[in-house]
Amino acid sequence: MPVHYRISFQNPATQYIDIQLTLDNIAAEEIFIRMSAWRPGRYELGNFVRNIRTWKAFDDKGNELAAEKTERERWKVTTGGSSTVVIRYDIFGGVLNAGSTYLDPYQLYMNPVNSFCYMEGREHEECTLDFVLPEDYIIAAGMEQTAPHTLKADNFDHLADSPLIASNSMKHLTFTAAGLPVHLWFQGECKPDMERIKKDFSRFIEEQINAFGGFPEKEYHFLFQITPHRTHHGVEHGNSTVCMLGPTYALMTSSYDEFLELSSHEFYHSWNIKKIRPVEMQPYDYTGENYFRTGYVAEGVTTYYGDIMLYRAGVLNQSQYFSTVKDALQKHFHNYARYTMPVSEASFDAWVDGYEPGAPHRKTSIYTEGALLAMIADIRIIQNSQGKYSLDDVMKELYVEFALKGKGYTQDDYRMLLEKYSGVSFGEYFEKYVRGTEDFTSALQEALGQVGLELKITPSCELYERNYGFKVSEDSNKILNIAPGSPAYNAGLMIGEVVASVNGFGVTSQIKAWFAYFREDDIQLRVRTTDNRIRHILLPKSENNYFPDHSLAIRPDATEEQRKSYRRWTRNDLSGPAKS
């Protein structure tokens, strides 16, 4: 008998989901039931057990069995000789994001990894899921659907990796790209242009599949949660992804490129991290932290390819691709933690403070730093192999020789492959830029120069950034970043404070205009502290240059050889002015 789950709810407004786990063929006097401590795709402890309200164990006749917690996410059940044990609990689904579990009157959305318990020692067994749902609900999921409201998973790992949405209001698009059946499910108010989406998704899907020579799954499901407010979040799975985007009205307009970039990123994860895994995660350990130092490969390389695959496929044009690179450059150069924390340690330390902003200037990003380092590596391989190889070949070998053979890779494995395909040493690259904190501007400039580009550095157009060294949020004037040694830093301005007035004039969203107006004067700020006090900060007139803009520009003297390398790199011709 397979492990069986029954999922129901009494009143969706309470957001409590009832789960019943039935385990047959029990022979032991004691069994141990667990809930996952984290979910793959987010390298932090999840503390999912905090959402459970009641948890009880019964035999097949309904008699309650003795059960007690032995750890935060572990229970011991005394079976009393019963060959069947039934676990019943209710779990709160009150947070909607790309990795959560959520219930309301419009949908049941579940990530089984954070909501389904499992029995130790039975993780390898087949699982069946029966849902008690309104009759008109349909289920979108990567799992096999054996009946309208019944799903099947090969084992707990498969179950944990298979999110689902049950609703009567989803929009559905299906098509085939490079021989792969693809499903797009949209939950939430939206008006997707299905023909445009089909055309663009087909292009980047085919580009990615061609790079690897095949796809590791039989089909793929994009599950989109579309919200009326601003959101951006995605989580990868073996044959599916959940992407949460908003606002609704911008999906096909100002947020469309973002929609494509997030989808392409998550699709590339089907190979990189879902199959190509660091040795520390082969297999996943759901009981605690899975420390690893190759997040710059798992997330950084994926970020890099998520964008450049769109450009290669003709979904993004040159200006649009340059704009995505500019975003990464800005994040890199405006983060002073790059001088204190190596990107390999940022991967390890994801388990320390998760995805919170944390202490200022402490932590680098495995996404941003990893993407830029991947770009440098890709161009270096192309250049030194005279265009014969690229980073594509490294990733394909990691897939064929490691993932398909059930092996995890190490930092040394990755370095070995970079050197194999480039024919040159990557020792300095790893010592200085991966395991070290040396500035890699010169390496970036050198790589860009090989493909007819240059790093363009211009002063920020915002005076408070350029002359005084602080950044604010556009909607609230909250201080987000302060450059060390800047006038704002020396005057004692603090991250988290809110600018209330400039030279006696109250500001809401007009801080840019007031700084421009007082450009020839000293600046007197009135700020509100995080504990709601008022402080006055004097910023003497300054002509310094902090937080400059960084972007790509085409070299006016780009040679034909460099243009050839650009074509090899991007599959596009180098043409037109770069978008600043």
KEPALUM-613323 format. One record per residue (C-alpha): x, y, z. Coordinates in steps of 0.05 Angstrom, whole numbers, plus 5000, padded with zeros to 4 digits. Layout:
% residues N
@u=X | v=Y | w=Z $
...
END
This chain:
% residues 580
@u=5000 | v=5000 | w=5000 $
@u=5027 | v=5069 | w=4983 $
@u=5033 | v=5124 | w=5034 $
@u=4966 | v=5160 | w=5030 $
@u=4948 | v=5233 | w=5043 $
@u=4878 | v=5262 | w=5047 $
@u=4872 | v=5338 | w=5041 $
@u=4810 | v=5377 | w=5058 $
@u=4786 | v=5441 | w=5091 $
@u=4723 | v=5461 | w=5128 $
@u=4721 | v=5536 | w=5120 $
@u=4772 | v=5568 | w=5073 $
@u=4764 | v=5635 | w=5109 $
@u=4800 | v=5605 | w=5169 $
@u=4858 | v=5585 | w=5123 $
@u=4867 | v=5520 | w=5161 $
@u=4879 | v=5458 | w=5118 $
@u=4863 | v=5388 | w=5146 $
@u=4914 | v=5335 | w=5128 $
@u=4909 | v=5261 | w=5142 $
@u=4969 | v=5216 | w=5132 $
@u=4955 | v=5141 | w=5131 $
@u=5012 | v=5091 | w=5140 $
@u=4999 | v=5016 | w=5131 $
@u=5043 | v=4955 | w=5144 $
@u=5072 | v=4982 | w=5208 $
@u=5112 | v=4930 | w=5247 $
@u=5151 | v=4972 | w=5296 $
@u=5129 | v=4990 | w=5367 $
@u=5152 | v=5062 | w=5355 $
@u=5154 | v=5103 | w=5292 $
@u=5180 | v=5173 | w=5279 $
@u=5144 | v=5225 | w=5238 $
@u=5179 | v=5287 | w=5210 $
@u=5165 | v=5353 | w=5177 $
@u=5217 | v=5385 | w=5132 $
@u=5262 | v=5437 | w=5165 $
@u=5273 | v=5476 | w=5100 $
@u=5252 | v=5476 | w=5028 $
@u=5301 | v=5469 | w=4969 $
@u=5308 | v=5534 | w=4931 $
@u=5313 | v=5576 | w=4994 $
@u=5374 | v=5564 | w=5036 $
@u=5347 | v=5579 | w=5105 $
@u=5309 | v=5541 | w=5158 $
@u=5235 | v=5548 | w=5146 $
@u=5205 | v=5532 | w=5215 $
@u=5143 | v=5506 | w=5179 $
@u=5121 | v=5468 | w=5240 $
@u=5099 | v=5533 | w=5272 $
@u=5037 | v=5532 | w=5226 $
@u=5010 | v=5467 | w=5256 $
@u=4953 | v=5477 | w=5305 $
@u=4933 | v=5406 | w=5325 $
@u=4972 | v=5341 | w=5313 $
@u=4948 | v=5272 | w=5335 $
@u=4960 | v=5199 | w=5319 $
@u=4907 | v=5143 | w=5316 $
@u=4903 | v=5069 | w=5300 $
@u=4858 | v=5041 | w=5246 $
@u=4799 | v=5037 | w=5294 $
@u=4804 | v=5111 | w=5312 $
@u=4836 | v=5101 | w=5380 $
@u=4886 | v=5156 | w=5397 $
@u=4958 | v=5133 | w=5403 $
@u=5011 | v=5161 | w=5448 $
@u=5053 | v=5213 | w=5412 $
@u=5104 | v=5264 | w=5434 $
@u=5152 | v=5313 | w=5402 $
@u=5225 | v=5294 | w=5407 $
@u=5253 | v=5351 | w=5365 $
@u=5226 | v=5414 | w=5334 $
@u=5201 | v=5378 | w=5271 $
@u=5199 | v=5306 | w=5296 $
@u=5146 | v=5264 | w=5333 $
@u=5151 | v=5195 | w=5364 $
@u=5088 | v=5152 | w=5359 $
@u=5077 | v=5090 | w=5401 $
@u=5037 | v=5043 | w=5356 $
@u=5010 | v=4996 | w=5409 $
@u=5017 | v=4939 | w=5359 $
@u=4973 | v=4971 | w=5307 $
@u=4994 | v=4957 | w=5235 $
@u=4961 | v=5021 | w=5212 $
@u=4976 | v=5090 | w=5238 $
@u=4936 | v=5152 | w=5219 $
@u=4965 | v=5222 | w=5231 $
@u=4915 | v=5279 | w=5231 $
@u=4935 | v=5352 | w=5236 $
@u=4913 | v=5420 | w=5211 $
@u=4961 | v=5470 | w=5184 $
@u=4953 | v=5545 | w=5173 $
@u=4961 | v=5570 | w=5101 $
@u=4961 | v=5645 | w=5111 $
@u=5021 | v=5669 | w=5071 $
@u=5021 | v=5674 | w=4995 $
@u=5089 | v=5671 | w=4962 $
@u=5124 | v=5627 | w=4911 $
@u=5145 | v=5576 | w=4964 $
@u=5087 | v=5577 | w=5014 $
@u=5022 | v=5541 | w=5027 $
@u=4959 | v=5583 | w=5023 $
@u=4883 | v=5575 | w=5027 $
@u=4828 | v=5626 | w=5015 $
@u=4758 | v=5623 | w=4984 $
@u=4789 | v=5626 | w=4914 $
@u=4844 | v=5573 | w=4916 $
@u=4882 | v=5519 | w=4953 $
@u=4956 | v=5527 | w=4938 $
@u=5005 | v=5479 | w=4969 $
@u=5080 | v=5466 | w=4971 $
@u=5081 | v=5396 | w=5000 $
@u=5152 | v=5405 | w=5027 $
@u=5126 | v=5454 | w=5079 $
@u=5059 | v=5422 | w=5094 $
@u=5064 | v=5346 | w=5090 $
@u=5094 | v=5303 | w=5144 $
@u=5130 | v=5238 | w=5127 $
@u=5151 | v=5175 | w=5165 $
@u=5225 | v=5163 | w=5174 $
@u=5247 | v=5103 | w=5134 $
@u=5188 | v=5106 | w=5086 $
@u=5211 | v=5166 | w=5044 $
@u=5224 | v=5121 | w=4983 $
@u=5152 | v=5096 | w=4979 $
@u=5099 | v=5118 | w=4929 $
@u=5050 | v=5171 | w=4954 $
@u=4977 | v=5183 | w=4935 $
@u=4939 | v=5247 | w=4949 $
@u=4864 | v=5252 | w=4951 $
@u=4835 | v=5322 | w=4954 $
@u=4766 | v=5339 | w=4980 $
@u=4750 | v=5401 | w=4937 $
@u=4692 | v=5438 | w=4907 $
@u=4669 | v=5399 | w=4846 $
@u=4689 | v=5454 | w=4796 $
@u=4761 | v=5459 | w=4821 $
@u=4816 | v=5434 | w=4776 $
@u=4888 | v=5420 | w=4799 $
@u=4950 | v=5446 | w=4766 $
@u=5012 | v=5406 | w=4785 $
@u=5073 | v=5370 | w=4758 $
@u=5051 | v=5305 | w=4792 $
@u=5012 | v=5251 | w=4755 $
@u=4937 | v=5262 | w=4761 $
@u=4902 | v=5195 | w=4765 $
@u=4832 | v=5224 | w=4776 $
@u=4804 | v=5296 | w=4775 $
@u=4823 | v=5307 | w=4849 $
@u=4875 | v=5253 | w=4859 $
@u=4951 | v=5258 | w=4849 $
@u=5008 | v=5209 | w=4854 $
@u=5082 | v=5220 | w=4871 $
@u=5138 | v=5169 | w=4862 $
@u=5165 | v=5182 | w=4933 $
@u=5170 | v=5236 | w=4985 $
@u=5226 | v=5273 | w=4948 $
@u=5181 | v=5277 | w=4886 $
@u=5123 | v=5299 | w=4929 $
@u=5163 | v=5352 | w=4965 $
@u=5185 | v=5379 | w=4897 $
@u=5115 | v=5385 | w=4868 $
@u=5074 | v=5447 | w=4884 $
@u=5001 | v=5450 | w=4864 $
@u=4944 | v=5500 | w=4855 $
@u=4871 | v=5479 | w=4861 $
@u=4820 | v=5530 | w=4837 $
@u=4761 | v=5542 | w=4791 $
@u=4788 | v=5606 | w=4761 $
@u=4856 | v=5589 | w=4731 $
@u=4874 | v=5607 | w=4660 $
@u=4912 | v=5552 | w=4623 $
@u=4957 | v=5553 | w=4562 $
@u=4990 | v=5491 | w=4534 $
@u=5038 | v=5481 | w=4476 $
@u=5099 | v=5441 | w=4455 $
@u=5169 | v=5470 | w=4449 $
@u=5229 | v=5429 | w=4426 $
@u=5186 | v=5367 | w=4436 $
@u=5169 | v=5385 | w=4508 $
@u=5096 | v=5392 | w=4530 $
@u=5092 | v=5458 | w=4567 $
@u=5035 | v=5483 | w=4611 $
@u=5025 | v=5554 | w=4637 $
@u=4974 | v=5563 | w=4693 $
@u=4953 | v=5633 | w=4715 $
@u=4918 | v=5641 | w=4783 $
@u=4893 | v=5711 | w=4801 $
@u=4864 | v=5768 | w=4762 $
@u=4903 | v=5777 | w=4697 $
@u=4894 | v=5784 | w=4622 $
@u=4953 | v=5746 | w=4591 $
@u=4965 | v=5753 | w=4516 $
@u=4970 | v=5679 | w=4504 $
@u=4996 | v=5682 | w=4433 $
@u=5052 | v=5731 | w=4451 $
@u=5070 | v=5690 | w=4513 $
@u=5070 | v=5624 | w=4473 $
@u=5117 | v=5654 | w=4421 $
@u=5166 | v=5683 | w=4471 $
@u=5166 | v=5623 | w=4518 $
@u=5176 | v=5575 | w=4461 $
@u=5238 | v=5612 | w=4439 $
@u=5275 | v=5612 | w=4505 $
@u=5253 | v=5541 | w=4522 $
@u=5281 | v=5516 | w=4456 $
@u=5345 | v=5556 | w=4466 $
@u=5357 | v=5525 | w=4534 $
@u=5340 | v=5454 | w=4513 $
@u=5386 | v=5459 | w=4453 $
@u=5443 | v=5482 | w=4499 $
@u=5437 | v=5417 | w=4540 $
@u=5416 | v=5371 | w=4484 $
@u=5352 | v=5350 | w=4518 $
@u=5306 | v=5362 | w=4577 $
@u=5308 | v=5320 | w=4641 $
@u=5232 | v=5314 | w=4649 $
@u=5173 | v=5292 | w=4606 $
@u=5134 | v=5357 | w=4613 $
@u=5138 | v=5424 | w=4648 $
@u=5089 | v=5467 | w=4686 $
@u=5094 | v=5542 | w=4700 $
@u=5048 | v=5559 | w=4758 $
@u=5037 | v=5634 | w=4762 $
@u=5008 | v=5670 | w=4822 $
@u=4988 | v=5739 | w=4796 $
@u=4975 | v=5791 | w=4849 $
@u=4944 | v=5861 | w=4846 $
@u=5003 | v=5890 | w=4885 $
@u=5078 | v=5891 | w=4870 $
@u=5110 | v=5822 | w=4878 $
@u=5169 | v=5785 | w=4847 $
@u=5188 | v=5715 | w=4871 $
@u=5202 | v=5648 | w=4839 $
@u=5218 | v=5578 | w=4863 $
@u=5246 | v=5522 | w=4820 $
@u=5223 | v=5449 | w=4819 $
@u=5241 | v=5389 | w=4776 $
@u=5185 | v=5394 | w=4725 $
@u=5151 | v=5458 | w=4748 $
@u=5160 | v=5526 | w=4779 $
@u=5117 | v=5574 | w=4818 $
@u=5127 | v=5647 | w=4799 $
@u=5091 | v=5703 | w=4836 $
@u=5086 | v=5769 | w=4800 $
@u=5048 | v=5834 | w=4805 $
@u=5016 | v=5882 | w=4797 $
@u=4962 | v=5851 | w=4753 $
@u=4956 | v=5911 | w=4706 $
@u=5031 | v=5911 | w=4689 $
@u=5039 | v=5838 | w=4670 $
@u=5036 | v=5849 | w=4595 $
@u=5065 | v=5919 | w=4596 $
@u=5118 | v=5948 | w=4642 $
@u=5130 | v=5881 | w=4678 $
@u=5131 | v=5837 | w=4617 $
@u=5207 | v=5834 | w=4611 $
@u=5210 | v=5817 | w=4686 $
@u=5158 | v=5762 | w=4674 $
@u=5202 | v=5732 | w=4620 $
@u=5267 | v=5738 | w=4659 $
@u=5238 | v=5705 | w=4721 $
@u=5208 | v=5648 | w=4680 $
@u=5272 | v=5637 | w=4641 $
@u=5313 | v=5636 | w=4706 $
@u=5268 | v=5584 | w=4738 $
@u=5266 | v=5541 | w=4675 $
@u=5343 | v=5539 | w=4673 $
@u=5341 | v=5513 | w=4745 $
@u=5310 | v=5449 | w=4716 $
@u=5381 | v=5429 | w=4701 $
@u=5422 | v=5473 | w=4748 $
@u=5407 | v=5454 | w=4821 $
@u=5348 | v=5408 | w=4808 $
@u=5394 | v=5359 | w=4771 $
@u=5464 | v=5391 | w=4773 $
@u=5473 | v=5394 | w=4848 $
@u=5530 | v=5410 | w=4894 $
@u=5557 | v=5348 | w=4929 $
@u=5528 | v=5373 | w=4995 $
@u=5457 | v=5367 | w=4967 $
@u=5463 | v=5300 | w=4932 $
@u=5413 | v=5281 | w=4958 $
@u=5375 | v=5335 | w=4996 $
@u=5373 | v=5328 | w=5072 $
@u=5306 | v=5355 | w=5095 $
@u=5323 | v=5351 | w=5169 $
@u=5369 | v=5411 | w=5173 $
@u=5418 | v=5458 | w=5140 $
@u=5452 | v=5435 | w=5075 $
@u=5513 | v=5480 | w=5078 $
@u=5548 | v=5491 | w=5011 $
@u=5596 | v=5542 | w=4980 $
@u=5576 | v=5538 | w=4907 $
@u=5515 | v=5582 | w=4908 $
@u=5549 | v=5626 | w=4857 $
@u=5541 | v=5566 | w=4809 $
@u=5472 | v=5544 | w=4831 $
@u=5441 | v=5613 | w=4832 $
@u=5493 | v=5659 | w=4799 $
@u=5502 | v=5618 | w=4735 $
@u=5427 | v=5609 | w=4731 $
@u=5415 | v=5684 | w=4737 $
@u=5466 | v=5696 | w=4682 $
@u=5436 | v=5645 | w=4635 $
@u=5364 | v=5663 | w=4651 $
@u=5377 | v=5731 | w=4619 $
@u=5426 | v=5715 | w=4563 $
@u=5383 | v=5658 | w=4538 $
@u=5327 | v=5708 | w=4526 $
@u=5375 | v=5751 | w=4486 $
@u=5402 | v=5692 | w=4447 $
@u=5332 | v=5670 | w=4431 $
@u=5312 | v=5738 | w=4405 $
@u=5261 | v=5750 | w=4461 $
@u=5302 | v=5808 | w=4488 $
@u=5338 | v=5857 | w=4443 $
@u=5407 | v=5885 | w=4455 $
@u=5383 | v=5945 | w=4495 $
@u=5338 | v=5902 | w=4539 $
@u=5395 | v=5854 | w=4553 $
@u=5443 | v=5910 | w=4568 $
@u=5391 | v=5937 | w=4617 $
@u=5390 | v=5870 | w=4655 $
@u=5466 | v=5871 | w=4660 $
@u=5463 | v=5943 | w=4685 $
@u=5418 | v=5921 | w=4742 $
@u=5469 | v=5869 | w=4763 $
@u=5526 | v=5919 | w=4757 $
@u=5490 | v=5970 | w=4800 $
@u=5476 | v=5918 | w=4854 $
@u=5548 | v=5895 | w=4853 $
@u=5582 | v=5963 | w=4855 $
@u=5534 | v=5993 | w=4905 $
@u=5544 | v=5936 | w=4955 $
@u=5605 | v=5949 | w=4998 $
@u=5602 | v=5879 | w=5027 $
@u=5640 | v=5857 | w=4965 $
@u=5703 | v=5881 | w=5001 $
@u=5689 | v=5839 | w=5063 $
@u=5653 | v=5774 | w=5045 $
@u=5674 | v=5726 | w=4989 $
@u=5617 | v=5701 | w=4947 $
@u=5633 | v=5629 | w=4967 $
@u=5622 | v=5648 | w=5040 $
@u=5558 | v=5685 | w=5022 $
@u=5532 | v=5618 | w=4998 $
@u=5549 | v=5585 | w=5064 $
@u=5521 | v=5643 | w=5104 $
@u=5454 | v=5641 | w=5070 $
@u=5437 | v=5593 | w=5126 $
@u=5458 | v=5645 | w=5178 $
@u=5410 | v=5703 | w=5163 $
@u=5370 | v=5676 | w=5106 $
@u=5344 | v=5727 | w=5057 $
@u=5337 | v=5785 | w=5105 $
@u=5376 | v=5849 | w=5089 $
@u=5417 | v=5836 | w=5152 $
@u=5473 | v=5879 | w=5177 $
@u=5494 | v=5935 | w=5128 $
@u=5552 | v=5919 | w=5082 $
@u=5560 | v=5849 | w=5111 $
@u=5534 | v=5802 | w=5057 $
@u=5545 | v=5795 | w=4982 $
@u=5494 | v=5763 | w=4935 $
@u=5506 | v=5695 | w=4904 $
@u=5457 | v=5716 | w=4850 $
@u=5490 | v=5781 | w=4830 $
@u=5563 | v=5765 | w=4842 $
@u=5553 | v=5696 | w=4813 $
@u=5521 | v=5723 | w=4749 $
@u=5577 | v=5772 | w=4736 $
@u=5630 | v=5719 | w=4751 $
@u=5594 | v=5672 | w=4703 $
@u=5597 | v=5726 | w=4649 $
@u=5672 | v=5735 | w=4659 $
@u=5682 | v=5659 | w=4656 $
@u=5639 | v=5650 | w=4594 $
@u=5675 | v=5704 | w=4554 $
@u=5743 | v=5679 | w=4578 $
@u=5728 | v=5608 | w=4554 $
@u=5703 | v=5634 | w=4486 $
@u=5764 | v=5677 | w=4477 $
@u=5817 | v=5626 | w=4498 $
@u=5786 | v=5569 | w=4459 $
@u=5780 | v=5614 | w=4396 $
@u=5705 | v=5607 | w=4399 $
@u=5704 | v=5531 | w=4401 $
@u=5676 | v=5526 | w=4472 $
@u=5637 | v=5567 | w=4522 $
@u=5607 | v=5562 | w=4592 $
@u=5551 | v=5522 | w=4558 $
@u=5600 | v=5464 | w=4551 $
@u=5618 | v=5467 | w=4625 $
@u=5545 | v=5464 | w=4646 $
@u=5529 | v=5409 | w=4596 $
@u=5587 | v=5366 | w=4623 $
@u=5563 | v=5378 | w=4694 $
@u=5495 | v=5353 | w=4672 $
@u=5519 | v=5292 | w=4632 $
@u=5578 | v=5270 | w=4675 $
@u=5552 | v=5289 | w=4743 $
@u=5477 | v=5298 | w=4746 $
@u=5458 | v=5240 | w=4701 $
@u=5506 | v=5195 | w=4740 $
@u=5478 | v=5216 | w=4807 $
@u=5541 | v=5253 | w=4828 $
@u=5546 | v=5321 | w=4862 $
@u=5600 | v=5370 | w=4842 $
@u=5651 | v=5409 | w=4883 $
@u=5684 | v=5477 | w=4874 $
@u=5745 | v=5439 | w=4848 $
@u=5702 | v=5402 | w=4797 $
@u=5674 | v=5468 | w=4771 $
@u=5743 | v=5499 | w=4767 $
@u=5771 | v=5438 | w=4731 $
@u=5717 | v=5444 | w=4677 $
@u=5729 | v=5518 | w=4668 $
@u=5802 | v=5504 | w=4657 $
@u=5788 | v=5444 | w=4612 $
@u=5746 | v=5484 | w=4563 $
@u=5786 | v=5548 | w=4566 $
@u=5856 | v=5517 | w=4566 $
@u=5879 | v=5569 | w=4617 $
@u=5885 | v=5571 | w=4693 $
@u=5827 | v=5597 | w=4734 $
@u=5869 | v=5596 | w=4798 $
@u=5871 | v=5672 | w=4805 $
@u=5796 | v=5677 | w=4789 $
@u=5779 | v=5631 | w=4847 $
@u=5831 | v=5658 | w=4896 $
@u=5815 | v=5731 | w=4884 $
@u=5742 | v=5733 | w=4864 $
@u=5708 | v=5670 | w=4890 $
@u=5744 | v=5655 | w=4954 $
@u=5772 | v=5725 | w=4961 $
@u=5745 | v=5796 | w=4961 $
@u=5790 | v=5831 | w=4911 $
@u=5755 | v=5879 | w=4864 $
@u=5742 | v=5845 | w=4797 $
@u=5729 | v=5909 | w=4757 $
@u=5792 | v=5898 | w=4716 $
@u=5773 | v=5826 | w=4700 $
@u=5704 | v=5850 | w=4680 $
@u=5732 | v=5905 | w=4636 $
@u=5780 | v=5856 | w=4603 $
@u=5724 | v=5806 | w=4588 $
@u=5678 | v=5860 | w=4560 $
@u=5735 | v=5887 | w=4517 $
@u=5742 | v=5818 | w=4484 $
@u=5670 | v=5825 | w=4457 $
@u=5673 | v=5897 | w=4436 $
@u=5643 | v=5927 | w=4499 $
@u=5666 | v=5970 | w=4556 $
@u=5643 | v=5986 | w=4626 $
@u=5613 | v=6056 | w=4625 $
@u=5615 | v=6094 | w=4691 $
@u=5575 | v=6158 | w=4698 $
@u=5556 | v=6200 | w=4758 $
@u=5488 | v=6185 | w=4789 $
@u=5435 | v=6234 | w=4767 $
@u=5409 | v=6238 | w=4839 $
@u=5447 | v=6291 | w=4879 $
@u=5436 | v=6257 | w=4947 $
@u=5469 | v=6195 | w=4918 $
@u=5524 | v=6229 | w=4879 $
@u=5546 | v=6285 | w=4926 $
@u=5524 | v=6261 | w=4994 $
@u=5529 | v=6185 | w=4991 $
@u=5461 | v=6158 | w=5010 $
@u=5405 | v=6122 | w=4975 $
@u=5331 | v=6124 | w=4992 $
@u=5269 | v=6085 | w=4974 $
@u=5227 | v=6121 | w=4923 $
@u=5161 | v=6110 | w=4958 $
@u=5179 | v=6127 | w=5031 $
@u=5246 | v=6164 | w=5032 $
@u=5274 | v=6111 | w=5078 $
@u=5350 | v=6109 | w=5079 $
@u=5371 | v=6044 | w=5045 $
@u=5446 | v=6051 | w=5036 $
@u=5502 | v=6097 | w=5058 $
@u=5571 | v=6098 | w=5026 $
@u=5627 | v=6091 | w=5077 $
@u=5667 | v=6156 | w=5084 $
@u=5613 | v=6197 | w=5050 $
@u=5584 | v=6263 | w=5078 $
@u=5522 | v=6224 | w=5099 $
@u=5565 | v=6172 | w=5134 $
@u=5608 | v=6225 | w=5169 $
@u=5547 | v=6265 | w=5190 $
@u=5517 | v=6205 | w=5226 $
@u=5458 | v=6190 | w=5180 $
@u=5432 | v=6119 | w=5194 $
@u=5403 | v=6065 | w=5150 $
@u=5329 | v=6057 | w=5165 $
@u=5316 | v=6130 | w=5181 $
@u=5265 | v=6168 | w=5140 $
@u=5278 | v=6236 | w=5110 $
@u=5221 | v=6282 | w=5131 $
@u=5246 | v=6350 | w=5106 $
@u=5301 | v=6384 | w=5066 $
@u=5322 | v=6453 | w=5090 $
@u=5256 | v=6461 | w=5126 $
@u=5211 | v=6437 | w=5070 $
@u=5172 | v=6374 | w=5081 $
@u=5183 | v=6319 | w=5030 $
@u=5140 | v=6261 | w=5009 $
@u=5163 | v=6237 | w=4940 $
@u=5197 | v=6302 | w=4920 $
@u=5265 | v=6290 | w=4952 $
@u=5299 | v=6290 | w=4884 $
@u=5270 | v=6358 | w=4866 $
@u=5288 | v=6390 | w=4933 $
@u=5360 | v=6366 | w=4930 $
@u=5364 | v=6394 | w=4858 $
@u=5335 | v=6460 | w=4882 $
@u=5386 | v=6467 | w=4938 $
@u=5444 | v=6442 | w=4897 $
@u=5487 | v=6503 | w=4914 $
@u=5472 | v=6503 | w=4989 $
@u=5488 | v=6463 | w=5050 $
@u=5433 | v=6412 | w=5065 $
@u=5397 | v=6409 | w=5131 $
@u=5357 | v=6344 | w=5138 $
@u=5303 | v=6329 | w=5188 $
@u=5298 | v=6253 | w=5195 $
@u=5253 | v=6207 | w=5234 $
@u=5290 | v=6151 | w=5269 $
@u=5268 | v=6078 | w=5273 $
@u=5243 | v=6092 | w=5345 $
@u=5204 | v=6152 | w=5320 $
@u=5250 | v=6207 | w=5345 $
@u=5268 | v=6269 | w=5304 $
@u=5340 | v=6285 | w=5288 $
@u=5372 | v=6341 | w=5249 $
@u=5430 | v=6324 | w=5203 $
@u=5475 | v=6377 | w=5169 $
@u=5506 | v=6357 | w=5103 $
@u=5558 | v=6408 | w=5079 $
@u=5557 | v=6424 | w=5005 $
@u=5596 | v=6369 | w=4969 $
@u=5622 | v=6355 | w=4899 $
@u=5641 | v=6283 | w=4912 $
@u=5619 | v=6224 | w=4869 $
@u=5586 | v=6165 | w=4904 $
@u=5541 | v=6110 | w=4876 $
@u=5559 | v=6122 | w=4803 $
@u=5519 | v=6088 | w=4749 $
@u=5551 | v=6027 | w=4715 $
@u=5527 | v=6002 | w=4647 $
@u=5551 | v=5969 | w=4583 $
@u=5573 | v=6011 | w=4524 $
@u=5596 | v=5991 | w=4454 $
@u=5669 | v=6007 | w=4442 $
@u=5673 | v=6057 | w=4385 $
@u=5736 | v=6021 | w=4361 $
@u=5707 | v=5950 | w=4366 $
@u=5745 | v=5906 | w=4317 $
@u=5716 | v=5853 | w=4272 $
@u=5748 | v=5800 | w=4315 $
@u=5714 | v=5828 | w=4377 $
@u=5647 | v=5831 | w=4340 $
@u=5657 | v=5758 | w=4320 $
@u=5668 | v=5740 | w=4393 $
@u=5605 | v=5779 | w=4411 $
@u=5566 | v=5738 | w=4361 $
@u=5594 | v=5674 | w=4390 $
@u=5576 | v=5698 | w=4459 $
@u=5505 | v=5723 | w=4447 $
@u=5485 | v=5695 | w=4379 $
@u=5471 | v=5767 | w=4360 $
@u=5507 | v=5822 | w=4321 $
@u=5536 | v=5880 | w=4360 $
@u=5498 | v=5940 | w=4334 $
@u=5467 | v=6005 | w=4355 $
@u=5480 | v=6048 | w=4416 $
@u=5480 | v=6014 | w=4484 $
@u=5424 | v=6033 | w=4530 $
@u=5452 | v=6076 | w=4586 $
END
